[in-house]
Amino acid sequence: MPSRKELANAIRALSMDAVQKANSGHPGAPMGMADIAEVLWRDYLKHNPANPQWADRDRFILSNGHGSMLLYSLLHLTGYDLSIEDLKNFRQLHSRTPGHPEYGYAPGVETTTGPLGQGITNGVGMALAEKILAAQFNRPGHDIVDHHTYVFMGDGCMMEGISHEACSLAGTLKLGKLIAFWDDNGISIDGHVEGWFADDTAARFEAYGWQVIRAVDGHDAEAIKAAIEAARAETDKPTLICCKTIIGFGSPNKAGSHDCHGAPLGAAEIAAAREFLGWTAEPFVIPEPIAAEWDAKADGAVLEREWSAKLAAYQEAYPELAAEYLRRMAGDLPANWAEESANFIAHLQANPAKIASRKASQNALDAFGALLPELLGGSADLAPSNLTIHKSSVSITADDASGNYVHYGVREFGMSAIMNGAALHGGLIPYGATFLMFMEYARNAVRMAALMKQRSIFVYTHDSIGLGEDGPTHQPVEQIASLRLTPNMSTWRPCDQVESAVAWKYAIERKDGPSALIFSRQNLAQMERTPQQLADVAKGGYVLKDCAGTPDLIFIATGSEVELAMTAAEQLSAEGRAVRVVSMPCTDLFDAQSAAYKESVLPALVSRRVAVEAGIADYWYKYVGLNGAIIGMHSFGESAPAELLFKEFGFTVENLVAKAKALF
């Protein structure tokens, strides 16, 4: 029977061979962490390679994603659908083994990691989701939600600020099934880290409320095993296992140096490593006894069958709960969702109200939250301003996770990446809020949601210079355009309570990406709509006010500026001009409509167009062309009451009329 070292050396051999063949990559971390991975994956990880989406599997995250060959090697060795040819194609165009783990490319990759610190934060989200679902669904003698989240992380993850945000909250919420392994090898790309990373990391995590297991020899299987046992025994605290490792272990001349961190070892050094490790197999060849020992398909099938038997007993004892659990894990919405949500929107249209769209958002949450127990809300400390707490909200605490609302504290970045982790886990639809300006703190996590096409709903209030006296530090200008330019992101800026509810409905129903819902602080008048116009809101852009015949001019507006456009259009119409007003709450959705529909809203022959939005002006050239006019922001804002700022920057009916007349 192969020894543990021989089994770990299979990871080292595959990793250095794949990096060498690609002439690109990071062999050091996979070689250094191979012994830890061997113990965890062979002795503890609950998974089934034949069913990577098994609901109660343990989640494994490689937060230091540059070491991706560690994960790809593990997936191949244990029997996932990732072939040796896939490993040979490492870092190549259209391969299933890209340079960093990418969600959706290879089975068994739980999240995209690469931007350091976000993997551990996704892990916090997954562990939080497990704790919430366990509290909501488990019953005495029926633990159908019972799994761990394991995370590998390096010095870079520890240094990134997001890990401080997330790990602090993980300790506060007592996420006892979160176990993180710190690859304490003392090396980053620049060299030995003691010159720029001298934290007492163990003490920091203890201060967060974690169990910390210090100074574990990351190359001693028995020491690793003992640490994991201690971690699994502690149920009230997450655990950090501090593993002292040698980066590039097995490389005689480069181990322990940054020389093996981010570059191939080279043919000569690989030959020396093979000799040092006693690995005689050819590149990309795993000897049969080692391959057989790694294969986890049979054991995985047994584990899933055992869980399926538990689920069957649960279904018999609690049929309604079991059906609800399976529905939520499948990502399906309740059977009454479509009818109830449509009725709510129709009710709003029939009962006008002049309210801020942030309040309209809360009203929508009141209605939809009662229908959707899977909604997991939260705010980065601004719930009274974001209005994200609805009538069915129940706060989650360390000792009672059965609720549906997380108080994230002032942690915009951490919140957003935790939401992504919860979405990836399944069973929950997370939304989280902050002021639109502070999306900047979270930008990379928002981008990752879009990259992974996850149903994370980002709620942003205080949407423009209308924020007023708080001044330019708090007034968003370029943020809406930035969100609209992000691939896979659906960005809504509604003009009234009806468009706000439609935005929520769309975001909840969307399964192929995140949504950004942008709401106002100031009250917005409700627009009149025909039944057809109400239906067309869901197309992202539609004719809100029309004229007889071909328009002389078209106003295009979003949010609070729609009311300005409507008033300006009325004035111009009284002067004999044929004016159309287009409300465009969601540009990406409008862009996805048929050419015929887009032409019906914005006819090509009408070149006189005026776009108005209290955000960066340049975005709107795609709709008005070079001959149109844009009333938007060309600078940062100022500190003053909102009404004075709108006048100062040209967001008035008088200026809209003047810009329109200048086109004739």
C-alpha positions as CSV (number, residue, x, y, z in Angstrom):
1,M,0.0,0.0,0.0
2,P,1.4,3.4,-0.9
3,S,2.6,5.6,2.0
4,R,1.0,9.0,2.7
5,K,4.1,10.7,1.3
6,E,3.8,8.8,-2.0
7,L,0.1,9.8,-2.2
8,A,1.0,13.4,-1.5
9,N,3.8,13.3,-4.1
10,A,1.2,12.5,-6.7
11,I,-0.1,16.0,-6.2
12,R,3.4,17.4,-6.4
13,A,4.2,15.6,-9.6
14,L,1.0,16.6,-11.4
15,S,1.4,20.2,-10.3
16,M,5.0,20.7,-11.3
17,D,4.4,18.8,-14.6
18,A,1.3,20.9,-15.5
19,V,3.0,24.2,-14.7
20,Q,6.1,23.2,-16.6
21,K,4.0,22.1,-19.7
22,A,2.1,25.4,-19.6
23,N,5.3,27.3,-19.0
24,S,3.2,29.4,-16.6
25,G,1.8,29.0,-13.1
26,H,2.5,28.6,-9.4
27,P,4.0,25.2,-8.4
28,G,5.1,26.3,-4.9
29,A,1.8,26.3,-3.0
30,P,0.6,22.9,-4.4
31,M,3.8,21.3,-3.5
32,G,3.9,22.9,-0.1
33,M,0.3,22.0,0.8
34,A,0.2,18.6,-0.7
35,D,0.5,16.8,2.7
36,I,-2.3,18.8,4.2
37,A,-4.5,18.2,1.2
38,E,-3.9,14.4,1.3
39,V,-5.0,14.1,4.9
40,L,-8.0,16.3,4.5
41,W,-9.3,14.9,1.2
42,R,-8.6,11.2,2.0
43,D,-9.6,11.1,5.6
44,Y,-12.2,13.7,6.2
45,L,-13.8,15.4,3.1
46,K,-17.4,14.4,2.6
47,H,-18.0,14.4,-1.1
48,N,-19.0,12.3,-4.1
49,P,-17.0,12.8,-7.3
50,A,-19.9,11.4,-9.3
51,N,-22.2,14.0,-8.0
52,P,-20.4,17.3,-7.4
53,Q,-23.7,19.1,-6.6
54,W,-24.7,16.8,-3.8
55,A,-26.5,19.2,-1.4
56,D,-24.8,18.0,1.8
57,R,-21.3,17.7,0.6
58,D,-18.5,19.4,2.4
59,R,-17.3,22.6,0.6
60,F,-13.6,23.0,-0.1
61,I,-12.2,26.3,-1.2
62,L,-8.7,27.1,-2.4
63,S,-8.6,30.7,-1.4
64,N,-5.0,31.1,-2.5
65,G,-6.2,30.3,-6.0
66,H,-2.9,30.8,-7.7
67,G,-2.1,27.3,-6.5
68,S,-4.9,26.0,-8.7
69,M,-3.0,22.8,-9.7
70,L,-3.4,21.6,-6.1
71,L,-7.2,21.6,-6.6
72,Y,-7.1,20.3,-10.2
73,S,-4.8,17.4,-9.0
74,L,-7.2,16.6,-6.2
75,L,-10.2,16.6,-8.4
76,H,-8.5,14.4,-11.0
77,L,-7.1,11.9,-8.4
78,T,-10.3,11.5,-6.5
79,G,-12.4,10.7,-9.6
80,Y,-14.1,13.9,-10.7
81,D,-14.7,14.3,-14.4
82,L,-11.4,16.1,-15.0
83,S,-9.1,14.0,-17.1
84,I,-5.3,13.9,-17.4
85,E,-5.7,15.6,-20.8
86,D,-7.5,18.5,-18.9
87,L,-4.4,18.8,-16.6
88,K,-2.1,18.7,-19.6
89,N,-4.2,21.6,-21.0
90,F,-3.6,23.8,-17.9
91,R,-3.8,27.5,-18.5
92,Q,-4.7,27.0,-22.2
93,L,-7.5,28.6,-24.2
94,H,-10.9,27.0,-23.6
95,S,-9.5,24.5,-21.1
96,R,-11.3,23.3,-18.0
97,T,-8.2,24.1,-16.0
98,P,-7.7,27.8,-16.2
99,G,-4.9,29.6,-14.4
100,H,-7.1,30.2,-11.3
101,P,-10.1,28.1,-10.3
102,E,-13.1,29.3,-12.2
103,Y,-16.6,28.4,-11.1
104,G,-18.4,26.4,-13.8
105,Y,-15.4,25.3,-15.7
106,A,-14.5,22.0,-13.9
107,P,-16.8,19.9,-11.6
108,G,-15.8,20.3,-7.9
109,V,-14.7,23.9,-8.2
110,E,-17.0,25.5,-5.6
111,T,-16.1,29.2,-6.3
112,T,-13.8,31.3,-8.4
113,T,-10.7,32.2,-6.5
114,G,-7.8,34.4,-7.6
115,P,-8.4,37.8,-6.0
116,L,-6.9,37.0,-2.6
117,G,-9.1,37.0,0.5
118,Q,-12.3,36.4,-1.4
119,G,-12.1,32.6,-1.2
120,I,-12.0,32.6,2.6
121,T,-14.9,35.2,2.6
122,N,-16.9,33.0,0.2
123,G,-16.2,30.2,2.7
124,V,-17.7,32.3,5.5
125,G,-20.8,32.8,3.3
126,M,-21.0,29.0,2.7
127,A,-20.5,28.2,6.4
128,L,-23.1,30.8,7.3
129,A,-25.6,29.3,4.8
130,E,-25.0,25.9,6.3
131,K,-25.7,27.2,9.8
132,I,-28.9,29.0,8.6
133,L,-30.3,26.1,6.7
134,A,-29.5,23.6,9.5
135,A,-31.3,25.9,11.9
136,Q,-34.3,26.2,9.6
137,F,-34.6,22.6,8.5
138,N,-33.0,20.1,10.9
139,R,-35.2,18.5,13.5
140,P,-34.3,16.2,16.4
141,G,-32.9,13.0,14.9
142,H,-33.0,14.4,11.4
143,D,-29.8,16.4,10.6
144,I,-30.1,16.7,6.8
145,V,-28.0,19.8,6.7
146,D,-24.7,18.8,8.3
147,H,-21.5,19.6,6.5
148,H,-18.2,21.5,6.9
149,T,-16.6,24.2,4.9
150,Y,-12.8,23.8,4.5
151,V,-10.6,26.6,3.2
152,F,-6.9,26.7,2.3
153,M,-5.4,30.2,2.5
154,G,-2.0,31.8,2.2
155,D,-0.2,34.8,3.5
156,G,-1.8,36.9,0.8
157,C,-5.3,36.1,1.9
158,M,-4.3,37.0,5.5
159,M,-3.0,40.4,4.3
160,E,-6.0,41.4,2.2
161,G,-8.4,43.6,4.2
162,I,-11.4,41.6,3.2
163,S,-10.2,38.6,5.2
164,H,-10.2,40.8,8.4
165,E,-13.8,41.8,7.7
166,A,-15.0,38.3,7.0
167,C,-13.1,36.4,9.7
168,S,-14.1,38.9,12.4
169,L,-17.8,38.3,11.5
170,A,-17.3,34.5,11.3
171,G,-16.1,34.5,14.9
172,T,-18.9,36.7,16.1
173,L,-21.5,34.4,14.5
174,K,-19.8,31.3,15.8
175,L,-19.4,29.5,12.6
176,G,-18.2,26.3,14.1
177,K,-18.2,24.2,10.9
178,L,-15.7,26.6,9.2
179,I,-12.2,25.2,9.3
180,A,-9.4,27.2,7.6
181,F,-5.8,26.1,7.0
182,W,-3.2,28.8,6.9
183,D,-0.3,27.9,4.7
184,D,2.3,29.7,6.8
185,N,5.3,29.4,4.5
186,G,6.6,32.9,4.9
187,I,6.9,33.5,1.2
188,S,5.2,35.8,-1.3
189,I,6.1,36.9,-4.8
190,D,8.4,39.7,-3.4
191,G,10.3,37.2,-1.2
192,H,10.3,36.5,2.6
193,V,7.3,38.3,4.1
194,E,8.6,39.2,7.5
195,G,9.5,42.7,6.2
196,W,5.9,43.5,5.4
197,F,3.8,40.9,7.3
198,A,4.7,40.7,10.9
199,D,1.3,40.3,12.5
200,D,0.7,38.0,15.4
201,T,-1.9,36.2,13.1
202,A,-2.8,33.6,15.7
203,A,-3.6,36.2,18.3
204,R,-5.6,38.2,15.8
205,F,-7.8,35.2,15.1
206,E,-8.2,34.4,18.7
207,A,-9.3,37.9,19.2
208,Y,-12.0,37.4,16.5
209,G,-13.3,34.4,18.5
210,W,-11.7,31.6,16.6
211,Q,-10.1,28.5,17.9
212,V,-6.5,28.6,16.8
213,I,-4.3,25.6,16.5
214,R,-0.8,26.9,16.3
215,A,2.5,25.6,14.8
216,V,1.2,22.5,13.1
217,D,3.9,20.8,11.0
218,G,2.3,20.9,7.5
219,H,4.4,18.0,6.4
220,D,3.5,15.6,9.3
221,A,0.3,13.7,8.5
222,E,-0.3,12.7,12.1
223,A,0.0,16.3,13.3
224,I,-2.3,17.5,10.6
225,K,-4.8,14.7,11.4
226,A,-4.8,15.7,15.1
227,A,-5.4,19.3,14.3
228,I,-8.4,18.5,12.1
229,E,-9.8,16.3,14.8
230,A,-9.6,19.2,17.3
231,A,-11.1,21.5,14.7
232,R,-14.1,19.3,14.1
233,A,-14.6,18.8,17.8
234,E,-15.1,22.6,18.4
235,T,-18.6,23.4,17.4
236,D,-19.0,27.0,18.7
237,K,-16.0,28.5,17.0
238,P,-14.5,28.5,13.6
239,T,-11.0,27.1,13.6
240,L,-7.7,28.3,12.1
241,I,-5.1,25.6,11.7
242,C,-1.7,27.3,11.4
243,C,0.4,25.0,9.2
244,K,4.1,25.6,8.9
245,T,5.1,24.5,5.5
246,I,8.0,24.7,3.0
247,I,6.8,26.3,-0.2
248,G,7.8,24.1,-3.2
249,F,8.5,21.1,-0.9
250,G,10.4,18.5,-2.8
251,S,12.3,20.9,-5.0
252,P,15.9,20.5,-3.8
253,N,17.2,23.9,-5.0
254,K,14.1,26.2,-4.9
255,A,12.0,25.0,-2.0
256,G,11.6,27.6,0.7
257,S,12.2,30.4,-1.8
258,H,10.0,32.8,-3.8
259,D,11.8,31.3,-6.9
260,C,9.1,28.5,-6.9
261,H,6.2,30.7,-6.1
262,G,5.0,31.9,-9.4
263,A,7.2,30.3,-12.1
264,P,7.8,26.8,-13.5
265,L,10.6,24.9,-11.8
266,G,12.4,24.2,-15.1
267,A,13.2,20.8,-16.5
268,A,16.4,20.3,-14.6
269,E,14.8,21.2,-11.2
270,I,11.9,18.9,-11.9
271,A,14.3,16.0,-12.6
272,A,16.0,16.8,-9.3
273,A,12.7,17.0,-7.5
274,R,11.7,13.6,-8.9
275,E,14.9,12.1,-7.6
276,F,14.5,13.8,-4.2
277,L,10.9,12.6,-3.8
278,G,11.6,9.2,-5.2
279,W,9.0,9.7,-7.9
280,T,9.9,7.6,-10.9
281,A,6.8,7.8,-13.0
282,E,6.8,9.7,-16.3
283,P,5.2,13.1,-16.5
284,F,1.4,13.0,-16.0
285,V,1.5,9.3,-15.1
286,I,0.1,8.2,-11.8
287,P,1.1,4.6,-10.8
288,E,-1.9,2.3,-10.5
289,P,-1.5,1.5,-6.7
290,I,-1.5,5.3,-6.0
291,A,-4.3,6.0,-8.3
292,A,-6.5,3.3,-6.8
293,E,-5.8,4.6,-3.3
294,W,-6.8,8.1,-4.2
295,D,-10.0,7.1,-6.0
296,A,-13.0,8.3,-3.9
297,K,-15.9,7.4,-6.2
298,A,-16.9,4.3,-4.3
299,D,-16.7,5.9,-0.8
300,G,-18.4,9.0,-2.1
301,A,-21.3,6.9,-3.4
302,V,-21.7,5.3,0.0
303,L,-21.7,8.7,1.7
304,E,-24.4,10.1,-0.5
305,R,-26.5,6.9,-0.2
306,E,-26.4,7.2,3.6
307,W,-27.5,10.8,3.3
308,S,-30.3,9.9,0.9
309,A,-31.6,7.4,3.4
310,K,-31.6,10.2,6.0
311,L,-33.5,12.4,3.6
312,A,-36.0,9.7,2.9
313,A,-36.7,9.3,6.7
314,Y,-36.9,13.1,6.9
315,Q,-39.4,13.2,4.1
316,E,-41.6,10.7,5.8
317,A,-41.5,12.5,9.2
318,Y,-41.7,16.1,7.8
319,P,-43.0,16.0,4.2
320,E,-43.7,19.7,3.9
321,L,-40.3,20.7,5.3
322,A,-38.6,18.2,3.1
323,A,-40.4,19.5,0.0
324,E,-39.5,23.1,0.9
325,Y,-35.8,22.1,1.5
326,L,-35.6,20.4,-1.9
327,R,-37.3,23.3,-3.7
328,R,-34.9,25.8,-2.2
329,M,-31.8,23.8,-2.9
330,A,-33.0,23.4,-6.5
331,G,-33.2,27.2,-6.8
332,D,-36.9,27.1,-7.7
333,L,-39.3,29.7,-6.7
334,P,-42.6,28.9,-4.9
335,A,-45.6,27.8,-7.1
336,N,-47.5,31.0,-6.2
337,W,-44.7,33.4,-6.9
338,A,-45.5,34.4,-10.4
339,E,-49.2,35.2,-9.7
340,E,-48.6,36.9,-6.3
341,S,-45.7,39.1,-7.5
342,A,-47.7,40.1,-10.6
343,N,-50.7,41.0,-8.5
344,F,-48.6,43.1,-6.2
345,I,-47.2,45.1,-9.0
346,A,-50.7,45.6,-10.5
347,H,-51.9,46.8,-7.1
348,L,-49.1,49.4,-6.9
349,Q,-50.0,50.7,-10.4
350,A,-53.6,51.1,-9.4
351,N,-52.7,52.8,-6.1
352,P,-50.3,55.6,-6.8
353,A,-47.9,56.8,-4.1
354,K,-45.2,59.5,-4.1
355,I,-42.4,57.9,-2.1
356,A,-38.7,57.4,-2.3
357,S,-37.7,54.4,-4.3
358,R,-35.8,53.1,-1.2
359,K,-39.1,53.0,0.6
360,A,-40.7,51.4,-2.5
361,S,-38.0,48.8,-2.2
362,Q,-38.9,48.1,1.4
363,N,-42.6,47.8,0.4
364,A,-41.7,45.3,-2.2
365,L,-39.6,43.3,0.3
366,D,-42.6,43.4,2.7
367,A,-44.6,41.7,0.0
368,F,-42.0,39.4,-1.5
369,G,-40.3,38.5,1.8
370,A,-43.6,36.9,3.0
371,L,-43.5,34.7,-0.1
372,L,-39.8,33.8,-0.1
373,P,-38.3,32.3,3.0
374,E,-35.1,31.9,1.1
375,L,-34.4,35.6,0.9
376,L,-31.4,36.3,3.1
377,G,-31.2,40.0,3.7
378,G,-28.6,42.3,5.2
379,S,-27.0,45.7,5.2
380,A,-23.5,47.1,5.9
381,D,-24.7,48.9,9.0
382,L,-27.2,51.2,7.2
383,A,-30.5,49.3,7.5
384,P,-32.4,52.4,8.7
385,S,-31.3,54.3,5.7
386,N,-31.3,51.4,3.1
387,L,-34.7,50.2,4.4
388,T,-33.7,46.6,3.9
389,I,-35.5,45.2,7.0
390,H,-38.9,44.1,6.0
391,K,-41.9,42.8,7.9
392,S,-40.8,39.2,7.8
393,S,-37.2,39.9,8.7
394,V,-35.7,38.1,11.7
395,S,-32.1,38.8,12.7
396,I,-29.6,36.0,12.7
397,T,-27.4,35.7,15.8
398,A,-24.6,33.5,16.9
399,D,-27.0,31.4,19.0
400,D,-30.0,31.4,16.7
401,A,-29.4,31.2,13.0
402,S,-33.0,30.4,12.0
403,G,-33.7,33.9,10.9
404,N,-33.2,35.6,7.5
405,Y,-31.3,38.9,8.1
406,V,-27.6,39.5,8.7
407,H,-26.3,42.6,10.4
408,Y,-22.9,42.8,8.5
409,G,-21.6,45.8,10.3
410,V,-19.5,48.3,8.4
411,R,-18.1,45.6,6.0
412,E,-19.3,46.4,2.5
413,F,-16.6,44.3,0.8
414,G,-17.0,41.4,3.2
415,M,-20.8,41.5,3.0
416,S,-20.7,41.3,-0.8
417,A,-18.3,38.3,-0.9
418,I,-20.2,36.6,1.9
419,M,-23.4,37.0,-0.2
420,N,-21.6,35.3,-3.1
421,G,-20.6,32.4,-0.9
422,A,-24.2,32.0,0.3
423,A,-25.5,32.1,-3.3
424,L,-23.0,29.5,-4.3
425,H,-24.0,27.3,-1.4
426,G,-27.6,27.2,-2.5
427,G,-30.9,27.3,-0.7
428,L,-30.7,31.1,-0.2
429,I,-31.2,34.2,-2.3
430,P,-28.9,36.8,-0.6
431,Y,-29.4,40.6,-0.9
432,G,-27.2,43.2,0.8
433,A,-27.2,46.9,0.9
434,T,-25.2,50.0,1.3
435,F,-25.1,53.5,-0.2
436,L,-24.3,53.5,-3.9
437,M,-21.1,55.4,-3.2
438,F,-19.8,52.6,-1.0
439,M,-20.2,50.1,-3.7
440,E,-16.6,51.2,-4.4
441,Y,-15.4,49.4,-1.3
442,A,-17.0,46.2,-2.6
443,R,-16.3,46.5,-6.3
444,N,-14.2,43.4,-6.7
445,A,-16.8,41.1,-4.9
446,V,-19.5,42.6,-7.1
447,R,-17.4,41.8,-10.1
448,M,-16.9,38.3,-8.9
449,A,-20.7,37.8,-8.6
450,A,-21.0,38.8,-12.2
451,L,-18.0,36.6,-13.3
452,M,-19.6,33.6,-11.6
453,K,-23.1,34.5,-12.7
454,Q,-24.5,34.2,-9.2
455,R,-27.9,35.4,-8.0
456,S,-26.6,38.0,-5.5
457,I,-28.8,41.1,-5.3
458,F,-26.9,44.3,-4.5
459,V,-29.1,47.0,-3.1
460,Y,-27.7,50.6,-3.4
461,T,-29.6,53.6,-2.1
462,H,-28.8,57.3,-2.1
463,D,-28.3,57.1,-5.8
464,S,-27.1,60.6,-6.9
465,I,-26.1,64.1,-5.9
466,G,-29.6,64.1,-4.5
467,L,-28.0,62.8,-1.4
468,G,-27.4,66.5,-0.7
469,E,-25.5,67.9,2.3
470,D,-23.3,64.9,2.9
471,G,-21.3,66.2,-0.1
472,P,-19.2,64.7,-2.9
473,T,-17.6,62.0,-0.7
474,H,-21.0,60.4,-0.4
475,Q,-22.5,61.4,-3.8
476,P,-22.2,58.8,-6.5
477,V,-21.3,60.0,-10.0
478,E,-19.5,57.3,-12.0
479,Q,-20.8,54.3,-10.1
480,I,-24.0,53.6,-12.1
481,A,-22.0,53.6,-15.4
482,S,-19.4,51.3,-13.8
483,L,-22.1,48.8,-12.8
484,R,-23.7,49.0,-16.3
485,L,-20.4,48.3,-17.9
486,T,-19.8,45.1,-15.9
487,P,-20.6,42.0,-18.0
488,N,-23.5,39.8,-16.6
489,M,-24.6,42.5,-14.2
490,S,-28.2,43.7,-14.5
491,T,-28.4,47.3,-13.2
492,W,-31.8,49.0,-12.4
493,R,-32.5,52.6,-11.5
494,P,-36.3,52.8,-11.2
495,C,-38.4,56.0,-11.4
496,D,-41.2,55.1,-9.0
497,Q,-42.7,52.4,-6.8
498,V,-43.9,50.3,-9.7
499,E,-40.5,50.1,-11.5
500,S,-38.9,49.4,-8.1
501,A,-41.1,46.3,-7.6
502,V,-40.5,45.1,-11.2
503,A,-36.7,45.5,-10.5
504,W,-37.0,43.3,-7.4
505,K,-39.1,40.7,-9.3
506,Y,-36.6,40.5,-12.1
507,A,-33.6,40.2,-9.7
508,I,-35.3,37.4,-7.7
509,E,-36.3,35.5,-10.8
510,R,-32.9,35.9,-12.6
511,K,-30.7,32.8,-12.2
512,D,-27.8,33.7,-14.5
513,G,-26.2,36.6,-12.8
514,P,-26.4,39.3,-10.1
515,S,-28.5,42.5,-10.1
516,A,-27.8,46.0,-8.8
517,L,-30.9,47.8,-7.6
518,I,-30.3,51.5,-7.2
519,F,-32.8,53.5,-5.2
520,S,-33.4,57.1,-4.3
521,R,-33.4,59.0,-1.1
522,Q,-35.9,61.6,-2.3
523,N,-39.6,61.0,-3.1
524,L,-40.5,60.2,-6.6
525,A,-43.9,60.8,-8.3
526,Q,-45.6,57.7,-9.7
527,M,-46.1,57.6,-13.4
528,E,-49.4,56.7,-15.2
529,R,-49.2,53.6,-17.3
530,T,-51.4,51.6,-19.6
531,P,-51.4,47.8,-19.2
532,Q,-49.0,47.5,-22.1
533,Q,-46.6,50.0,-20.6
534,L,-46.8,48.2,-17.3
535,A,-45.8,45.0,-19.1
536,D,-43.0,46.7,-21.0
537,V,-41.3,47.9,-17.8
538,A,-39.8,44.4,-17.6
539,K,-38.1,45.0,-21.0
540,G,-35.8,47.5,-19.4
541,G,-36.8,50.5,-21.5
542,Y,-40.2,51.5,-22.8
543,V,-42.3,54.4,-24.1
544,L,-43.8,56.1,-21.1
545,K,-45.3,59.1,-22.9
546,D,-45.9,59.2,-26.6
547,C,-47.1,61.5,-29.3
548,A,-49.1,61.3,-32.5
549,G,-47.0,60.3,-35.5
550,T,-43.2,60.3,-35.5
551,P,-41.6,62.1,-32.6
552,D,-39.7,65.3,-33.2
553,L,-37.6,64.5,-30.2
554,I,-37.1,61.8,-27.6
555,F,-36.3,62.3,-23.9
556,I,-34.5,59.3,-22.3
557,A,-34.4,59.2,-18.5
558,T,-34.0,57.1,-15.4
559,G,-34.8,57.4,-11.7
560,S,-35.8,60.8,-10.3
561,E,-35.1,62.4,-13.7
562,V,-38.0,60.7,-15.4
563,E,-40.4,63.2,-13.7
564,L,-38.3,66.1,-15.1
565,A,-38.4,64.6,-18.6
566,M,-42.2,64.1,-18.4
567,T,-42.7,67.8,-17.3
568,A,-40.4,69.1,-20.0
569,A,-42.2,67.0,-22.6
570,E,-45.6,68.4,-21.5
571,Q,-44.2,71.9,-21.9
572,L,-42.8,71.2,-25.4
573,S,-45.9,69.5,-26.4
574,A,-47.9,72.5,-25.5
575,E,-45.7,74.5,-27.8
576,G,-46.5,72.1,-30.7
577,R,-43.6,69.7,-30.6
578,A,-44.1,66.0,-30.9
579,V,-42.2,64.6,-27.9
580,R,-41.8,61.0,-26.7
581,V,-40.4,60.1,-23.2
582,V,-38.6,56.8,-22.7
583,S,-38.1,55.5,-19.2
584,M,-35.1,53.2,-19.2
585,P,-34.7,51.7,-15.7
586,C,-32.4,48.8,-16.9
587,T,-30.2,49.5,-20.0
588,D,-28.8,46.0,-20.2
589,L,-32.2,44.4,-20.3
590,F,-33.3,46.9,-23.0
591,D,-30.2,46.1,-25.0
592,A,-31.1,42.4,-24.9
593,Q,-34.5,43.0,-26.6
594,S,-35.2,42.3,-30.2
595,A,-34.0,44.8,-32.8
596,A,-37.7,45.4,-33.7
597,Y,-38.6,46.3,-30.2
598,K,-35.7,48.6,-29.7
599,E,-36.5,50.3,-33.0
600,S,-40.1,50.8,-31.8
601,V,-38.9,52.6,-28.7
602,L,-36.0,54.5,-30.2
603,P,-36.6,54.9,-34.0
604,A,-33.4,55.4,-35.9
605,L,-34.8,58.2,-37.9
606,V,-35.3,60.3,-34.8
607,S,-31.9,61.8,-34.2
608,R,-33.0,64.5,-31.8
609,R,-32.6,62.8,-28.4
610,V,-31.9,64.2,-25.0
611,A,-30.8,61.8,-22.2
612,V,-31.0,62.9,-18.6
613,E,-29.5,61.2,-15.6
614,A,-27.8,62.4,-12.4
615,G,-24.8,60.3,-13.1
616,I,-21.8,60.4,-15.4
617,A,-22.9,61.8,-18.8
618,D,-20.6,59.8,-21.1
619,Y,-22.5,56.5,-20.8
620,W,-25.5,57.9,-22.7
621,Y,-23.8,58.6,-26.0
622,K,-24.7,55.0,-27.0
623,Y,-28.4,56.0,-27.0
624,V,-28.4,59.7,-28.1
625,G,-25.5,59.5,-30.7
626,L,-23.2,62.4,-31.5
627,N,-26.1,64.7,-32.5
628,G,-28.0,64.3,-29.3
629,A,-27.7,66.0,-25.9
630,I,-26.9,64.6,-22.5
631,I,-27.7,66.3,-19.2
632,G,-25.5,64.5,-16.7
633,M,-22.5,64.9,-14.4
634,H,-19.1,65.9,-15.7
635,S,-17.6,66.5,-12.2
636,F,-18.0,65.4,-8.6
637,G,-20.8,66.9,-6.6
638,E,-20.9,69.5,-3.9
639,S,-22.3,69.8,-0.4
640,A,-25.7,71.6,-0.4
641,P,-29.4,70.8,-0.2
642,A,-30.5,68.5,-3.0
643,E,-32.7,71.0,-4.7
644,L,-29.9,73.5,-5.0
645,L,-27.5,70.8,-6.4
646,F,-30.0,69.7,-9.1
647,K,-30.3,73.3,-10.2
648,E,-26.5,73.9,-10.1
649,F,-25.8,70.9,-12.3
650,G,-28.6,71.5,-14.7
651,F,-31.2,68.9,-13.6
652,T,-34.2,71.2,-14.1
653,V,-37.2,71.3,-16.4
654,E,-35.9,74.6,-17.8
655,N,-32.6,73.2,-18.8
656,L,-34.2,70.1,-20.4
657,V,-36.4,72.3,-22.5
658,A,-33.5,74.5,-23.5
659,K,-31.3,71.5,-24.5
660,A,-34.2,70.1,-26.5
661,K,-34.9,73.4,-28.3
662,A,-31.2,73.7,-29.2
663,L,-31.5,70.5,-31.3
664,F,-34.0,72.1,-33.6
